[in-house]
Structures are given as C-alpha cells and as structure tokens.
Amino acid sequence: METKGIVSSSSIDGEARLLISADAILIETDSRALSLSYADIIELKLLDYAVAVATNSDSFTLSHLGYDTEPFYEKAFAAYNAKVLESLFVSGTPLLETKGNYAYSEQGVSRSGAAVIQLYERCLVILPANLDARRIPLCFTTNIEAADYRIIYTLDNGDSYSISKIGYDFEPLERLSMAQLLCLRKQASEQVRCIDSSLSAQQAEAAAAQLVEGAAAPIGELNSISSSLTIAIEVQISHSRIAGYYQILKGLCDVSEMAFGFREDVAFAQRDEQLAQQDELGIDTDDIGTTIDSYTGDTAAPYLIWLIAPSKAGGVCAVEYAGAHQEAAATYIFEYAGEWGRLRRRLNHAMEAIGFRREVISLSDEQMRQPGYECYRMAIERNESLAYIRSCYCARIVHGSEESWGREIASRFSSLTKLA
C-alpha cells in the first residue's frame, strides 16, 4: 500500500510518501528516505488520526493520512505479522484465525494485550502489534483447559498462556486445539514404533508423550518404558556418522542423565523424494537403493537422532546430531547454572522452535546484526528459551579426528568458562 502523509520523528520530518513493503515501512521526503525494517519495529499503534511506529532507536508518528489512516495501519500490521510468522518458522494456512485478548506468564514474567490469534497444525500463535508475539508449541502442551471464558494452555515447563474475548470462536478454538494435540501424540506414537517396532501400543504411547516433535527425553525415563527403545536408538546411532564420536562421548559424560530425541531426517526424506521422481521418469533406481540400504543397514529409519550429554560434574553439556545421511559436522557445547532437567527442557523448546537450525544458536550478536539475519533476530526476541540457550552457548567443536575431538570435549567438560 502507498499513501502520503506527514512524518514526525527525531530523524526525519515533513511531508512524505509512505509505502508498505514485505520487509519494511518506507518513508520518503524531499530530502531523504528511510526504511523501517519490521525486525527493528517494537510496536505499531493506531492513534486518533495517526499511526505510531516505535523502533529500537526512534519513534515515528505518521499523520494527515486522511481516510487511509486505518487501512494503512491494518496493512502495516498484516505485513508486520507476516514477517513475525516467518521469523517463528510458521508456514501454511491456519486452521482457525480470530482476534482477542491474551495473557501469559513465562519464567515469572507476565504480559497481556490484544492480538490476532492463529491456530496451526503444530502450534498456536499470538500476534500482537509489538514484541509480545509468541508461538506456543502444542507438542509441549500438557493441558488445555477452558475456564472463566478463557482457554488456558499450560506447557511442560510451567509457562501458561490464556486466550479470551474471542466470541463465537471460543468453542472451535478449544476443540481444534485438543484435536491437534491428540493428532500430534498419535503421530509421535507411530514414529516411536518406527524406531522400535517391538513396542506395544501402550509403550509407544507412553514414549510418544516424552518424544513428541523431536523432544529429547532422559534415558532413565525411556528405559522405564522399555529398555528395547534405548537399545534401538543406540543402534540407529551406530549406523550414523557419529558412531565413533558417540562411544567417546559416553565415556566422558554422565550416561545416566543423557537425553535422546529424534525427528525426520530431512536428507533421508529428500532422497526418498528424489528416488520417487526418478521412478516416475523411468530411471532405474535399483543401484541407488542398494547403495542406501548397504550404507544404513536394515535397521535404519528415516529419522535424525539427536542427543544431549551432560558432563559428570554438571554445568556443561554437549548437543550432537546423528543422521545416517548427514555429515557429522560439529558438536555444540553449552554451559549452564541450576538444575539439569530445566536446561534440558529449555533446550528442547529452543530446538523445536527453530526447527533444529543450530546456527540460530551459534551465530554471534555481531553476526546477527548483519543483513540476512533479520528473521533470526526477531525469533530470539520472541522466544525466551531460545534467548536463554544462546546465552549458554560457548563452543562449536568440529568433528576432526576422533582423538582430537575427544580431547577437546574432555577439556570443555572439565572447565567452566562462561560461568567462572
């Protein structure tokens, strides 16, 4: 949308041409032009006959827009939300969209306001015109309760989110949220049985509650469900490219506190898709299939195993990926204070939120300020667990020789650098 008005701020003033683009609000006067990136906008507000835009460094009032005032705000808000959704890695068409009030408490910090509310297959999204936007993962939701005209979503880490004043959308939102939660658990149960086909339906359901959507669960809890499941997971690791590194890591970490999770192996899925396309074209795929089978073994599943290994003394942990078709790239080291279980849950939340894109965690603040990383910055501002895990990150150890890698891990596990 394009219109004309008057801009007032400490950095630019006067009559201006105003344009809403996919990435920014553009302001052009006779003397200069300015781009207000959505990544830098902390609040949009509709005033009487004006639109206020607050950024990290300045505040702008856009007035004298005439009949375009409200449409301009709505278009800017929609474009802002589109960029927020991109930063939260949310795509597709929502199952339900409405407007209402939100209130949430995260790690003791409470926020509330009005927002667009969207329900997707895997998450509920709160989209206010400020930094309060949140993506609520259904996989970590332990309870959905309707009470006092509010729908309350409680997560496994104690955080809670309530939605209210959504009118006739109240019952559909509650019903669809519950249906999606049950669907995710059913999918997780099927995936668990793909890893370990010997599990009973009851065992698979119990394991799925711990492992839904890639969450890493403690080995003790998995063993209490079925020791065959942890054996099956370790078999998968033995067929991965970190097999040797894993054996070294077991000797250095507290094995009893290790946590394992799994998610779809993108490389495996892409290769399956490639084979299907070649089959449609009449290309002989027998040789390719044989190569894959001989490489992964009969026990390979189309999943990427990931694990969290805490040091024996505590305070340090390693995060590792084990995929049959993925290069063994690097081990990520984190230092933390407090309870190990709390750190594990926050790692789960952070990794799920970013789709296991580890560079979001490892890039420095300076790198994040470079062009091209706007969405990552926005994600960090809107996910408390991700921001916390970034603060715990301290090293990325490349998989060179197993001997040198083991020495580096041992050194990291024996010293605390960030918390000293």
N, C-alpha and C positions, 0 to 999 in steps of 0.2 A: 504494500500500500504506500502511496505517495501523497503528501499534502504539504501545505505551507502554514507557518505559524511564527511565533516569536519564542526564542530560546533565551533563558536566563541562567547563568552559572558563573563561577569564578574564572572559567577558562574560555567561554565563548558566549557572546551576547548578540542579540539583534534578530532581524527578520531572517528566517531560514527555510530551506527546503528540507523536509523530513521524509525519510524513506525507511521502511521496514524490510530488512532482508532476512535470509535464513540464518545468518550468523550475528547480525548486529543491527542497531538502530543508527542510521546515517544522518548526520546533521551537516548541512552546507549553508554557510553565509557568504556574503560577497568577499569576505577577507580570508576565510579558512574553512576547512572541512574536518569533521571529527567523526570517528566511528566508535560507538559504544557497544563493545562486544558483550554478548549475553554472559560470557564467562566472567566478566567484571561487574555485571549488574547485581546488586544485592537486594534491590527492591523496586517494584513498579507500583505506582499508586494512582488511582483516579481521584482527582480533586474536583472542586467546583470549577468547571470550565477550563480545566488544565490537566496535564499528565505529569506526574513527578517521577523522575528516574534517578535512583541513587546508585552510585558506583563505589568502588573501593577508595577512590581519590576525590570525588566531587559529587555534587547534587545538581540536577538539571530540572528546570521547570519549563514545560512546553505548553504555551498558552496561545490564545487567539486562533484556535483551530476550528472555531465555528461548529457546524454540525458534524465535523469529523472527529470531535474530541473523544466521544465514547467509542466509535468504531476504531479509531487509532489505538486506543488503549486495548481494546479486545484483540485486535490483530497483533499488537506487540506482545501481549500476554500469551497468545497462542504460539507465536514464534519462539518466545522465551521457553515455554513449556516443551515445545518440540526439541529444543536443544538440551533441556534438562533430561528429557526421556532418553535422548541419545547418550548423554553422559552416564546415565544409570543403566545403560545397556538393555533398555526395554524396547522391544520392537513388536510389530504385529498390530492387530486390531483389538481394542479392549472388549472384553465380554460385556462390560457394563460401564457407563460413564455417567456421572452425576455431579452435582455441586452441593457442598455442605460445610459443616464445621469439623475440625479435627482437634485433638488434644493428645499429646504423647509425652512419655517420660522415658528418657534414655540415660542410663547410668546416673540417675539422680537429677538430670536436667530436664525441665518441663517446658513445652512450647504448645501454643494453641493459636487458632485463627480460622479463616475461611479459605477454601481451596476447591479446585477441581479434583474429583476422586475417580480413579480408574481401576478396574479390576481386570487383570490379565490371567492367563493360564497358570502362571507361577508366582504371581505377586500382586499386591495391592499397592497402588501408587498415590501418594498425596502430593498435589501440585499447587501450592500457594504462589503468590507473586513475590516470593522472597527466598531466602536460603533454607527455609524450613522443609523443602521438598524431601520426601522420603520414599524409598522403595522397600516395602515390607514383604520379605520372602515368606511364602506360605510354608515352605519346607521346614522352617524353624518355628512355626506357629504351633504352640502346644494347646491353645484353647481359643475358641471363638464363641463369644457369649453376647447375647442380646439382653440388655437390661436398662431400664430407665431411659428408653428411647435412644440408646446408644448401642453400637456394635463394637465390642472390645476384642482386640487381637492381642494375645499375650504370647511372647516369644520365650524360647528356652533359656535366655539369659536374664529374664525378668523384665525386659523392656515391654511396655504396653502402649497400644495405640487405640484411640476411640474415634468413631465416626458418628456424627449426629446431624440432625436437621437436614435430612436428605429426602423427606417427604415419602412419596409412594415408592421410592427406590429402596426403602429400608429392608423390606422382606426379601426382594430379589437379591440384594447385595449379601444378606446373611446366607440365603440358600445357596447362591452360586459360590460363595467363599467356602462353605462347608463341602460342596460338591468337588471343587478343585483340590481342596486339601486331601480328601479321600482318594481322588484320582492320582495325585502325586504319590501317595503312600502305596497305592496299588502298583503303579509303575515301578517304584523302588523295590517292591517285593519281587516283581518279575525279574528285575535286573540282578537282585541278590541271588536268585536261583540260577541265573545265567553264569554267575561266578561259581556257585556251589549247588549243583543240581541235586545233591543228596539231602538238602534241607527239606523238612516238612513244611506245609503251608503255614503252620503256626510259628515255626522257627524263622521262616522267611519274613513273615510279618513283623516279628519282634526285631529282627536285624534291620529291616527297612526303616523302622522308626528311628534307628540310630544313624543310618547311612543315606537317608533320603537326599537327593540332589547333590551328591558328592561330598556330603559332610564326613569328616574323619572321626571315627569312634574309637575309644580306648580298647586296646587288645583284650583287657580283662573283661569288659562288657561283652565283646564279641565271643570270647571263649565261654562265657556263662550261657550264651545262647547255643553255640555249637563250636566245638574245637575244630571241626572239619572246615568251617568257614575261614578261620585264620590260616589253616593249612592251605586251603585253596587260594587265598590271597597271596601267600608266600610263593606258591607255585607260579602264579602269574608274574610275580617279581623276578623269579628265577629265569623266566623266559624273556625278560626285558633287558635293556642295555645297561641297566644299573646293577645287575645281579652281583657282580664282584664288589661294587661300592657298598651295596646293602649289607653284605656279610661283615665288612669292616665297620660299618656304622653300628651294627648290632653289638659289636664288641666294645664300642665307645659310649653308647647311650644307656639309659635306663629302659631296658626292654619291656619291663612290666608296665611302663607308662606310655609306650608307643601308641600312636593312633593311626588308623588306616581309613582311607576313603577311596571311592572310585567314581569316575564319570565317563561319559562316552569319549572314546579315543578318536579325536577328530581325524587324524591321519588314517585310521582304520576305516572310518566312515567314508572318507573321500576316496580311498582305494576301492571300497565296495562300489561306490557310485561310478568310478572310472571303469571298473570291470563290467558293470551293468550297461554302460554306454557302449563299450566295445562289443559286448554281446549283441546289442541291438544293431550294430553296424556289421555284424557277421564276422568280427575279428576273433580268431582262435585265442581263447584266454586260458587254455589248459596249462600251458607252461608257466604263465604268471601265477595262476592259482597254486600250482605245485610249489613254486618258489616261496609264496607266502606261508603255506602250510608247513614246509620244511623249516622255515625260519622261526615261526612262532610255536610250533608243536601242536598236538591235538588239543591241549588244554587252553589254548589262547582264546580270550574273549575280547570283543570289541570295546574294551574299557581301559581307561588310563588309571592306574593305581597311583595314589599319592599318599605320602605318609609324613607324620610329624614325629620327630625323635628328640625327646628332651635329654639333656646331659644328666649324668648320675648325680651331680651336685645340685642340679636345678639352676634356674636363672638363664639358661641358654638352650635353644632348640634348633634343630635343622629341619627344613622342609624339602622334600625330594619328590620327583615325579618318576614313575616307572611305566613307560609305554613301550609296547613291542615294536612299534614302527617309528618311535620318536627318538631323535638323537638325545643321548644322555648329556645335557648341556651344562647344568650347574646346580649346586646346592645352595639354598638360601639360609642364612643364619640370622636368628633373632635373639635379642636379649630382653628379659622381662623381669618385673618385680611382682611379688604376690603369688597367688595360687596358680598352679599349673593348669588346672581344669578351666579356669577363667580365661587364660591365654588361649587355650585350645579352642574354646567356643568363639572367641573373637577372631581367631584365625579362620575358622570355618565360615563365619559371617562375612569376613572381608574377601576371602577367596571366591565364595559363591557370588558375591555382589559384583565382582569384576570378571566373572566367567573364567577364573583361573589365569588371568593375564598378569603374570608376575611382574612385568615391567612397571605396572602402575605402582607397585610397592617399592621397587628398587631405584627408580629414577630420582635424582636429587631435586631439591626445591628449585635450584637454578635451571636445571633441565626442564622442569615443569613449566617454567615461565617462557620457554621458547615457543614459537609458532608451531601449531600442530598438536599441542598437548592441552588445549583448552578443555576438552571433554574430561580428561583425567583430573584436571584441577577441580572442575565442577563436581565430579564424583566424590573426591576426597572431602570437599566442603559439606557434602550431603550424606556422608556415611561415617558415623562416629567410630565404628570398628575398623574401617579402612584407615582412617587418620591415625588411630592408635597403633595399628600394626606397622604403618610406615614409620612411626616414631621408634618402634622396637627393632626395625631392620638395621643390621650392621654390616653384613658382608655377603658377597656372592662368590662362591668358590667353584671355579670352572673345573670340570671333570678332565683333568690331565691324566697322568699315570695314577693308578690306584694307590701306589705307595706315597706319592707326594700329596695326593688328595687326603689320604688318611692322616698324615702328619698335620696338615692344615686344620682338619676337623678337630683333631685331638687338642691342638693349640687353642682353638676357639672355645672348645668345651671346658678348658681348664682356666680360662681367664674371662673376666667381665670388663669390657672396655667402656661401654656406654653408661653403665650403672655404677662405675667405680667412683 
